[in-house]
Amino acid sequence: MPPGLLARAVAWILAFAAGAVFGVAGTISHPFTVGWAPVGMIVAGLGCLGLMLAVRLLIEDRGAVLACGLGMLGALVVFSGRGPGGSVVVPQAAEGEFPFGIAWSLVLTGVVLLVAAWPRIRTGNEAKH
């Protein structure tokens, strides 16, 4: 196996694991509110956005960004369902309540799509090399 391919595979695995950790943390903490402000969703969304941007800027491989996003979305899907003991981490909103679970799904998916699809910005120094 070529060394470059091994390095890419390790980067993808680590990005997936980091994304899964942030996805779990965001999925668990997103419904936290202070008064009317959805503090949990804002902090979780900014944290996931920050991780995705860091992976995008530090590892110039879109595959690592996608792996990070898949880790986040995978954690969302796993923790949104009913657990083996019957517990639900993201409950369905009662009638008349704000559907935090659906909003979090849309926010996280939007963050992943936005960062993964953002075009690469070339600097003037790259053109000379």
mmCIF file of the C-alpha atoms, coordinates in Angstrom:
data_MODEL
# 
_entry.id   MODEL 
# 
loop_
_atom_site.group_PDB 
_atom_site.id 
_atom_site.type_symbol 
_atom_site.label_atom_id 
_atom_site.label_alt_id 
_atom_site.label_comp_id 
_atom_site.label_asym_id 
_atom_site.label_entity_id 
_atom_site.label_seq_id 
_atom_site.pdbx_PDB_ins_code 
_atom_site.Cartn_x 
_atom_site.Cartn_y 
_atom_site.Cartn_z 
_atom_site.occupancy 
_atom_site.B_iso_or_equiv 
_atom_site.pdbx_formal_charge 
_atom_site.auth_seq_id 
_atom_site.auth_comp_id 
_atom_site.auth_asym_id 
_atom_site.auth_atom_id 
_atom_site.pdbx_PDB_model_num 
ATOM 1   C CA . MET A 1 1   ? 0.000   0.000  0.000  1.00 0.00 ? 1   MET A CA 1 
ATOM 2   C CA . PRO A 1 2   ? 1.471   3.378  -0.967 1.00 0.00 ? 2   PRO A CA 1 
ATOM 3   C CA . PRO A 1 3   ? 2.262   5.656  2.005  1.00 0.00 ? 3   PRO A CA 1 
ATOM 4   C CA . GLY A 1 4   ? 0.035   8.446  0.660  1.00 0.00 ? 4   GLY A CA 1 
ATOM 5   C CA . LEU A 1 5   ? -2.956  6.128  0.498  1.00 0.00 ? 5   LEU A CA 1 
ATOM 6   C CA . LEU A 1 6   ? -2.363  4.913  4.047  1.00 0.00 ? 6   LEU A CA 1 
ATOM 7   C CA . ALA A 1 7   ? -2.181  8.502  5.305  1.00 0.00 ? 7   ALA A CA 1 
ATOM 8   C CA . ARG A 1 8   ? -5.448  9.346  3.537  1.00 0.00 ? 8   ARG A CA 1 
ATOM 9   C CA . ALA A 1 9   ? -7.184  6.288  4.991  1.00 0.00 ? 9   ALA A CA 1 
ATOM 10  C CA . VAL A 1 10  ? -6.019  7.168  8.512  1.00 0.00 ? 10  VAL A CA 1 
ATOM 11  C CA . ALA A 1 11  ? -7.171  10.780 8.034  1.00 0.00 ? 11  ALA A CA 1 
ATOM 12  C CA . TRP A 1 12  ? -10.593 9.577  6.883  1.00 0.00 ? 12  TRP A CA 1 
ATOM 13  C CA . ILE A 1 13  ? -10.958 7.215  9.846  1.00 0.00 ? 13  ILE A CA 1 
ATOM 14  C CA . LEU A 1 14  ? -9.938  9.893  12.349 1.00 0.00 ? 14  LEU A CA 1 
ATOM 15  C CA . ALA A 1 15  ? -12.229 12.465 10.707 1.00 0.00 ? 15  ALA A CA 1 
ATOM 16  C CA . PHE A 1 16  ? -15.120 9.993  10.852 1.00 0.00 ? 16  PHE A CA 1 
ATOM 17  C CA . ALA A 1 17  ? -14.463 9.304  14.553 1.00 0.00 ? 17  ALA A CA 1 
ATOM 18  C CA . ALA A 1 18  ? -14.218 13.018 15.389 1.00 0.00 ? 18  ALA A CA 1 
ATOM 19  C CA . GLY A 1 19  ? -17.414 13.699 13.469 1.00 0.00 ? 19  GLY A CA 1 
ATOM 20  C CA . ALA A 1 20  ? -19.188 10.893 15.308 1.00 0.00 ? 20  ALA A CA 1 
ATOM 21  C CA . VAL A 1 21  ? -18.125 12.323 18.686 1.00 0.00 ? 21  VAL A CA 1 
ATOM 22  C CA . PHE A 1 22  ? -19.368 15.801 17.762 1.00 0.00 ? 22  PHE A CA 1 
ATOM 23  C CA . GLY A 1 23  ? -22.533 14.317 16.278 1.00 0.00 ? 23  GLY A CA 1 
ATOM 24  C CA . VAL A 1 24  ? -23.292 12.451 19.511 1.00 0.00 ? 24  VAL A CA 1 
ATOM 25  C CA . ALA A 1 25  ? -22.591 15.528 21.634 1.00 0.00 ? 25  ALA A CA 1 
ATOM 26  C CA . GLY A 1 26  ? -24.757 17.736 19.432 1.00 0.00 ? 26  GLY A CA 1 
ATOM 27  C CA . THR A 1 27  ? -27.590 15.234 19.235 1.00 0.00 ? 27  THR A CA 1 
ATOM 28  C CA . ILE A 1 28  ? -27.699 14.882 22.997 1.00 0.00 ? 28  ILE A CA 1 
ATOM 29  C CA . SER A 1 29  ? -27.358 18.595 23.812 1.00 0.00 ? 29  SER A CA 1 
ATOM 30  C CA . HIS A 1 30  ? -29.385 20.260 21.014 1.00 0.00 ? 30  HIS A CA 1 
ATOM 31  C CA . PRO A 1 31  ? -32.716 20.618 22.897 1.00 0.00 ? 31  PRO A CA 1 
ATOM 32  C CA . PHE A 1 32  ? -31.173 22.649 25.772 1.00 0.00 ? 32  PHE A CA 1 
ATOM 33  C CA . THR A 1 33  ? -32.782 26.078 26.034 1.00 0.00 ? 33  THR A CA 1 
ATOM 34  C CA . VAL A 1 34  ? -32.358 29.105 28.255 1.00 0.00 ? 34  VAL A CA 1 
ATOM 35  C CA . GLY A 1 35  ? -35.706 30.822 28.323 1.00 0.00 ? 35  GLY A CA 1 
ATOM 36  C CA . TRP A 1 36  ? -36.711 31.021 24.669 1.00 0.00 ? 36  TRP A CA 1 
ATOM 37  C CA . ALA A 1 37  ? -33.163 30.808 23.250 1.00 0.00 ? 37  ALA A CA 1 
ATOM 38  C CA . PRO A 1 38  ? -32.114 27.419 21.783 1.00 0.00 ? 38  PRO A CA 1 
ATOM 39  C CA . VAL A 1 39  ? -28.625 27.575 23.294 1.00 0.00 ? 39  VAL A CA 1 
ATOM 40  C CA . GLY A 1 40  ? -27.941 23.864 22.831 1.00 0.00 ? 40  GLY A CA 1 
ATOM 41  C CA . MET A 1 41  ? -28.714 23.921 19.121 1.00 0.00 ? 41  MET A CA 1 
ATOM 42  C CA . ILE A 1 42  ? -26.634 27.044 18.543 1.00 0.00 ? 42  ILE A CA 1 
ATOM 43  C CA . VAL A 1 43  ? -23.598 25.730 20.432 1.00 0.00 ? 43  VAL A CA 1 
ATOM 44  C CA . ALA A 1 44  ? -23.878 22.255 18.898 1.00 0.00 ? 44  ALA A CA 1 
ATOM 45  C CA . GLY A 1 45  ? -24.266 23.687 15.395 1.00 0.00 ? 45  GLY A CA 1 
ATOM 46  C CA . LEU A 1 46  ? -21.288 26.017 15.823 1.00 0.00 ? 46  LEU A CA 1 
ATOM 47  C CA . GLY A 1 47  ? -19.195 23.178 17.249 1.00 0.00 ? 47  GLY A CA 1 
ATOM 48  C CA . CYS A 1 48  ? -19.996 20.892 14.315 1.00 0.00 ? 48  CYS A CA 1 
ATOM 49  C CA . LEU A 1 49  ? -19.404 23.737 11.863 1.00 0.00 ? 49  LEU A CA 1 
ATOM 50  C CA . GLY A 1 50  ? -16.053 24.490 13.519 1.00 0.00 ? 50  GLY A CA 1 
ATOM 51  C CA . LEU A 1 51  ? -14.923 20.870 13.317 1.00 0.00 ? 51  LEU A CA 1 
ATOM 52  C CA . MET A 1 52  ? -15.969 20.577 9.680  1.00 0.00 ? 52  MET A CA 1 
ATOM 53  C CA . LEU A 1 53  ? -14.161 23.816 8.803  1.00 0.00 ? 53  LEU A CA 1 
ATOM 54  C CA . ALA A 1 54  ? -11.036 22.685 10.655 1.00 0.00 ? 54  ALA A CA 1 
ATOM 55  C CA . VAL A 1 55  ? -10.982 19.388 8.780  1.00 0.00 ? 55  VAL A CA 1 
ATOM 56  C CA . ARG A 1 56  ? -11.602 21.207 5.507  1.00 0.00 ? 56  ARG A CA 1 
ATOM 57  C CA . LEU A 1 57  ? -8.823  23.738 6.081  1.00 0.00 ? 57  LEU A CA 1 
ATOM 58  C CA . LEU A 1 58  ? -6.230  21.432 7.645  1.00 0.00 ? 58  LEU A CA 1 
ATOM 59  C CA . ILE A 1 59  ? -6.674  18.348 5.487  1.00 0.00 ? 59  ILE A CA 1 
ATOM 60  C CA . GLU A 1 60  ? -6.923  19.308 1.846  1.00 0.00 ? 60  GLU A CA 1 
ATOM 61  C CA . ASP A 1 61  ? -8.875  16.178 0.997  1.00 0.00 ? 61  ASP A CA 1 
ATOM 62  C CA . ARG A 1 62  ? -12.618 16.465 0.468  1.00 0.00 ? 62  ARG A CA 1 
ATOM 63  C CA . GLY A 1 63  ? -12.924 12.770 1.390  1.00 0.00 ? 63  GLY A CA 1 
ATOM 64  C CA . ALA A 1 64  ? -11.905 13.553 4.970  1.00 0.00 ? 64  ALA A CA 1 
ATOM 65  C CA . VAL A 1 65  ? -14.548 16.280 5.132  1.00 0.00 ? 65  VAL A CA 1 
ATOM 66  C CA . LEU A 1 66  ? -17.176 13.857 3.867  1.00 0.00 ? 66  LEU A CA 1 
ATOM 67  C CA . ALA A 1 67  ? -16.031 11.217 6.360  1.00 0.00 ? 67  ALA A CA 1 
ATOM 68  C CA . CYS A 1 68  ? -16.375 13.746 9.186  1.00 0.00 ? 68  CYS A CA 1 
ATOM 69  C CA . GLY A 1 69  ? -19.857 14.697 7.994  1.00 0.00 ? 69  GLY A CA 1 
ATOM 70  C CA . LEU A 1 70  ? -20.900 11.055 7.655  1.00 0.00 ? 70  LEU A CA 1 
ATOM 71  C CA . GLY A 1 71  ? -19.741 10.446 11.222 1.00 0.00 ? 71  GLY A CA 1 
ATOM 72  C CA . MET A 1 72  ? -21.920 13.330 12.425 1.00 0.00 ? 72  MET A CA 1 
ATOM 73  C CA . LEU A 1 73  ? -24.960 12.258 10.432 1.00 0.00 ? 73  LEU A CA 1 
ATOM 74  C CA . GLY A 1 74  ? -24.456 8.611  11.392 1.00 0.00 ? 74  GLY A CA 1 
ATOM 75  C CA . ALA A 1 75  ? -24.447 9.536  15.079 1.00 0.00 ? 75  ALA A CA 1 
ATOM 76  C CA . LEU A 1 76  ? -27.604 11.584 14.533 1.00 0.00 ? 76  LEU A CA 1 
ATOM 77  C CA . VAL A 1 77  ? -29.383 8.639  12.922 1.00 0.00 ? 77  VAL A CA 1 
ATOM 78  C CA . VAL A 1 78  ? -28.240 6.133  15.560 1.00 0.00 ? 78  VAL A CA 1 
ATOM 79  C CA . PHE A 1 79  ? -29.189 8.320  18.514 1.00 0.00 ? 79  PHE A CA 1 
ATOM 80  C CA . SER A 1 80  ? -32.476 9.522  17.021 1.00 0.00 ? 80  SER A CA 1 
ATOM 81  C CA . GLY A 1 81  ? -33.954 6.042  16.991 1.00 0.00 ? 81  GLY A CA 1 
ATOM 82  C CA . ARG A 1 82  ? -35.299 3.911  19.796 1.00 0.00 ? 82  ARG A CA 1 
ATOM 83  C CA . GLY A 1 83  ? -32.541 2.222  21.791 1.00 0.00 ? 83  GLY A CA 1 
ATOM 84  C CA . PRO A 1 84  ? -32.424 -1.483 22.710 1.00 0.00 ? 84  PRO A CA 1 
ATOM 85  C CA . GLY A 1 85  ? -33.932 -0.719 26.116 1.00 0.00 ? 85  GLY A CA 1 
ATOM 86  C CA . GLY A 1 86  ? -36.720 1.343  24.567 1.00 0.00 ? 86  GLY A CA 1 
ATOM 87  C CA . SER A 1 87  ? -35.183 4.727  25.443 1.00 0.00 ? 87  SER A CA 1 
ATOM 88  C CA . VAL A 1 88  ? -35.258 7.606  22.970 1.00 0.00 ? 88  VAL A CA 1 
ATOM 89  C CA . VAL A 1 89  ? -32.570 10.309 23.087 1.00 0.00 ? 89  VAL A CA 1 
ATOM 90  C CA . VAL A 1 90  ? -34.370 12.604 20.618 1.00 0.00 ? 90  VAL A CA 1 
ATOM 91  C CA . PRO A 1 91  ? -38.060 12.372 21.462 1.00 0.00 ? 91  PRO A CA 1 
ATOM 92  C CA . GLN A 1 92  ? -40.787 13.499 19.097 1.00 0.00 ? 92  GLN A CA 1 
ATOM 93  C CA . ALA A 1 93  ? -42.104 16.951 19.967 1.00 0.00 ? 93  ALA A CA 1 
ATOM 94  C CA . ALA A 1 94  ? -45.494 17.132 21.646 1.00 0.00 ? 94  ALA A CA 1 
ATOM 95  C CA . GLU A 1 95  ? -48.275 18.959 19.853 1.00 0.00 ? 95  GLU A CA 1 
ATOM 96  C CA . GLY A 1 96  ? -47.658 22.699 19.972 1.00 0.00 ? 96  GLY A CA 1 
ATOM 97  C CA . GLU A 1 97  ? -43.967 22.386 20.937 1.00 0.00 ? 97  GLU A CA 1 
ATOM 98  C CA . PHE A 1 98  ? -41.042 23.330 18.729 1.00 0.00 ? 98  PHE A CA 1 
ATOM 99  C CA . PRO A 1 99  ? -39.672 20.210 16.962 1.00 0.00 ? 99  PRO A CA 1 
ATOM 100 C CA . PHE A 1 100 ? -36.051 20.438 18.113 1.00 0.00 ? 100 PHE A CA 1 
ATOM 101 C CA . GLY A 1 101 ? -35.201 17.006 16.698 1.00 0.00 ? 101 GLY A CA 1 
ATOM 102 C CA . ILE A 1 102 ? -36.280 17.918 13.178 1.00 0.00 ? 102 ILE A CA 1 
ATOM 103 C CA . ALA A 1 103 ? -34.592 21.311 13.386 1.00 0.00 ? 103 ALA A CA 1 
ATOM 104 C CA . TRP A 1 104 ? -31.345 19.710 14.573 1.00 0.00 ? 104 TRP A CA 1 
ATOM 105 C CA . SER A 1 105 ? -31.485 17.216 11.689 1.00 0.00 ? 105 SER A CA 1 
ATOM 106 C CA . LEU A 1 106 ? -31.832 20.077 9.216  1.00 0.00 ? 106 LEU A CA 1 
ATOM 107 C CA . VAL A 1 107 ? -29.136 22.224 10.842 1.00 0.00 ? 107 VAL A CA 1 
ATOM 108 C CA . LEU A 1 108 ? -26.608 19.385 10.938 1.00 0.00 ? 108 LEU A CA 1 
ATOM 109 C CA . THR A 1 109 ? -27.354 18.283 7.383  1.00 0.00 ? 109 THR A CA 1 
ATOM 110 C CA . GLY A 1 110 ? -27.038 21.886 6.205  1.00 0.00 ? 110 GLY A CA 1 
ATOM 111 C CA . VAL A 1 111 ? -23.672 22.302 7.938  1.00 0.00 ? 111 VAL A CA 1 
ATOM 112 C CA . VAL A 1 112 ? -22.325 19.099 6.375  1.00 0.00 ? 112 VAL A CA 1 
ATOM 113 C CA . LEU A 1 113 ? -23.577 19.998 2.896  1.00 0.00 ? 113 LEU A CA 1 
ATOM 114 C CA . LEU A 1 114 ? -22.367 23.593 3.085  1.00 0.00 ? 114 LEU A CA 1 
ATOM 115 C CA . VAL A 1 115 ? -18.819 22.776 4.158  1.00 0.00 ? 115 VAL A CA 1 
ATOM 116 C CA . ALA A 1 116 ? -18.448 19.719 1.921  1.00 0.00 ? 116 ALA A CA 1 
ATOM 117 C CA . ALA A 1 117 ? -19.728 21.539 -1.164 1.00 0.00 ? 117 ALA A CA 1 
ATOM 118 C CA . TRP A 1 118 ? -17.843 24.803 -0.622 1.00 0.00 ? 118 TRP A CA 1 
ATOM 119 C CA . PRO A 1 119 ? -15.424 25.360 -3.524 1.00 0.00 ? 119 PRO A CA 1 
ATOM 120 C CA . ARG A 1 120 ? -11.703 25.346 -2.904 1.00 0.00 ? 120 ARG A CA 1 
ATOM 121 C CA . ILE A 1 121 ? -10.272 28.843 -2.766 1.00 0.00 ? 121 ILE A CA 1 
ATOM 122 C CA . ARG A 1 122 ? -6.899  29.086 -4.446 1.00 0.00 ? 122 ARG A CA 1 
ATOM 123 C CA . THR A 1 123 ? -4.384  31.586 -3.154 1.00 0.00 ? 123 THR A CA 1 
ATOM 124 C CA . GLY A 1 124 ? -1.893  33.466 -5.290 1.00 0.00 ? 124 GLY A CA 1 
ATOM 125 C CA . ASN A 1 125 ? 0.993   31.361 -3.939 1.00 0.00 ? 125 ASN A CA 1 
ATOM 126 C CA . GLU A 1 126 ? -0.508  28.096 -5.219 1.00 0.00 ? 126 GLU A CA 1 
ATOM 127 C CA . ALA A 1 127 ? -0.477  29.300 -8.826 1.00 0.00 ? 127 ALA A CA 1 
ATOM 128 C CA . LYS A 1 128 ? 3.317   29.827 -8.742 1.00 0.00 ? 128 LYS A CA 1 
ATOM 129 C CA . HIS A 1 129 ? 4.072   26.265 -7.647 1.00 0.00 ? 129 HIS A CA 1 
# 
